[in-house]
Structure formats: C-alpha cells, structure tokens
Amino acid sequence: MLYLNFALYELSLLYMPKIVLFASGSGSNVENIIRYFQESSSVEVAFVFTNNQEAGVLERCKRLGVPAAYLNKAALDSTVFLEMLKNLNPNLIVLAGYLQKIKADWVEAFAGRIINIHPALLPNYGGKGMYGMNVHQAVIQAKEKESGISIHYVNEHYDQGALIAQYTVSVDAQDTPEQLAQKVQALEHRYFPEEIEKLLQHAD
C-alpha cells in the first residue's frame, strides 16, 4: 500500500499544472503566488525569471526554494530562451510586475497562456510607461472615485489583451499615490493567485 501511495504521488506530480513567473521588481506578488501554491500543493512554480539584476524577487525566490534567474534583454529576446521556455512547457506564463514588453513570437508560441496583472481598471491607465506609482498618480490626478486591478491575457500591445477579471477599490479624496498603491496591492495579493488557479482548473 505504501508503494502504491508513493506511485500515485509521483503520478500526481507528473500531471501537476506548471507555471513560470516573470517579475522586474521586489516580487511581492511572486512571493504571494508561490506561498499560495506551496500551501495547496496543487501547482508547480517551475521557474521565476527577471530582467532586473538587482530585483528583490531573486532573494525572495532563494528564500522560498524556487529556482530563479536574471537574464538581460538580449538573452530574453533570444530564440534560445524561447526554445527553453517551450521545453519547460508551462500551462501558464504569469507576468507579476514584469516591465519588459512581450514579443510577438512569445504570444504566438504561448497563445492564450500568458497573463498579466495591471494596477488599474483597464482600458484606462494602461500602455507604455503606465506601471507602478505612475498609474496611481494618474488615477489620483484624474480624481477618479474608483481604481483596482485588471488581470488579462497578453498580446503584443501593452495592456490590450482580453480581460479575465477586474476587482475594484474606492479612491478617497485624501488618498496619496502611496496609500492607493497599498489598497491595490491588497487586491493583487487576494485575487491574483485565485484567478491563476481558476484558469488552470478550466484548462483541465
């Protein structure tokens, strides 16, 4: 019986959904996603990549025991790296605070399998240069009453892929960009792993 249970465990690992994460900054979303799936043991975080040699995400991954690597733009844009990604065969590629534009050949190779999270309610406040505090400053300057997060598929244009889910938070008149960023990050940490899990379950 022990042997059978171990064999079933190995079989479950073989068919466990697999994700690859990309990040450019501190990696709070990456850590949140890793911890979420480590607790449930339902999804394998196969690798984390960053285009920023100083990114805090590298130290987070080291601490969490998840393989991670920095690659410069030339390496990330290479056909060699694309082939490596194909060999990893992830069910999803998840952009979690990744600032480099995704190339068309990635979109073609992983059609419907690359997703991103944006810290505003698209189609507003998206596009080139609209990331991090830039977004929150723009939302407050426009005197919006509401902001939130948009989880969407990735195409070859910044923030223009089909929406998967949006969650909202109120913007108070006294909110600073930093305070709004905290509200939005709380939404990210709560909902992003759940939406990833839903997509993987649906893919089954």
Residue pairs with C-beta under 8 A, 6 or more apart in sequence:
13 44
16 42
16 43
16 44
17 42
17 43
17 44
17 91
17 92
17 200
17 203
17 204
18 43
18 44
18 46
18 88
18 89
18 90
18 91
19 33
19 37
19 43
19 44
19 45
19 46
19 90
19 91
19 92
19 93
19 94
19 196
19 200
20 45
20 46
20 47
20 48
20 49
20 85
20 88
20 90
20 92
20 93
20 94
21 30
21 33
21 34
21 45
21 47
21 48
21 49
21 93
21 94
21 95
21 96
22 48
22 49
22 50
22 51
22 93
22 94
22 95
22 96
22 98
22 100
23 29
23 30
23 48
23 49
23 50
23 55
23 57
23 95
23 96
23 97
23 98
24 50
24 51
24 52
24 55
24 57
24 97
24 98
24 99
24 100
25 52
25 55
25 56
25 57
25 97
25 99
25 132
26 55
26 56
26 57
26 60
26 97
27 48
27 50
27 55
27 56
27 57
27 58
27 60
27 61
27 96
27 97
28 97
28 185
28 189
29 96
29 97
29 117
29 188
29 189
29 192
30 48
30 57
30 60
30 61
30 96
30 97
31 57
31 60
31 64
32 188
32 189
32 192
32 193
33 45
33 94
33 96
33 192
33 193
33 196
34 45
34 60
34 61
34 64
34 66
35 64
36 193
36 197
37 43
37 44
37 45
37 193
37 197
38 45
38 64
40 197
42 197
43 196
43 197
43 200
45 66
46 67
46 88
46 90
47 66
47 67
47 68
47 69
47 88
48 57
48 61
48 66
48 67
48 68
48 69
49 68
49 69
49 70
49 71
49 76
50 57
50 58
50 68
50 69
50 70
50 71
50 98
51 70
51 71
51 72
51 73
51 76
51 98
51 99
51 100
52 70
53 70
53 72
55 70
57 68
58 68
58 70
61 67
61 68
62 68
71 81
73 100
75 81
76 100
77 103
82 105
82 106
82 109
85 93
85 106
85 109
85 110
86 109
90 110
90 113
91 113
91 200
91 203
92 113
92 114
92 115
92 196
92 199
92 200
92 203
93 106
93 110
93 113
93 114
93 115
94 115
94 116
94 196
95 102
95 114
95 115
95 116
95 117
95 154
96 117
96 192
97 117
98 116
99 131
101 128
101 156
101 158
102 114
102 154
102 156
103 156
104 156
106 114
107 114
107 154
107 155
107 156
112 153
114 153
114 154
115 151
115 152
115 153
115 154
115 164
115 196
115 199
116 151
116 152
116 153
116 154
116 159
116 161
117 149
117 150
117 151
117 188
117 192
118 126
118 135
118 149
118 150
118 151
118 152
118 159
119 131
119 132
119 135
119 136
119 147
119 149
119 181
119 184
119 185
119 188
120 126
120 130
120 135
120 138
120 139
120 147
120 148
120 149
120 150
120 184
121 146
121 147
121 148
121 149
121 150
121 166
121 168
122 150
122 152
122 159
122 163
122 166
123 159
123 160
125 135
125 138
125 139
126 150
126 158
126 159
126 160
127 158
127 159
128 158
130 138
130 158
130 159
132 181
133 177
133 178
133 181
136 147
136 177
136 178
136 180
136 181
136 184
137 177
139 147
139 171
139 180
140 171
140 175
140 176
140 177
140 180
144 171
145 170
145 171
146 168
146 169
146 170
146 171
147 168
147 169
147 171
147 180
147 183
147 184
148 166
148 167
148 168
148 169
148 184
148 187
149 166
149 167
149 184
149 187
149 188
149 191
149 192
150 159
150 163
150 165
150 166
151 163
151 164
151 165
151 166
151 191
151 192
151 195
152 159
152 161
152 162
152 163
152 164
153 161
153 162
153 164
154 161
155 161
164 195
164 199
165 191
165 195
167 187
167 190
167 191
169 180
169 183
169 184
169 186
169 187
171 180
175 183
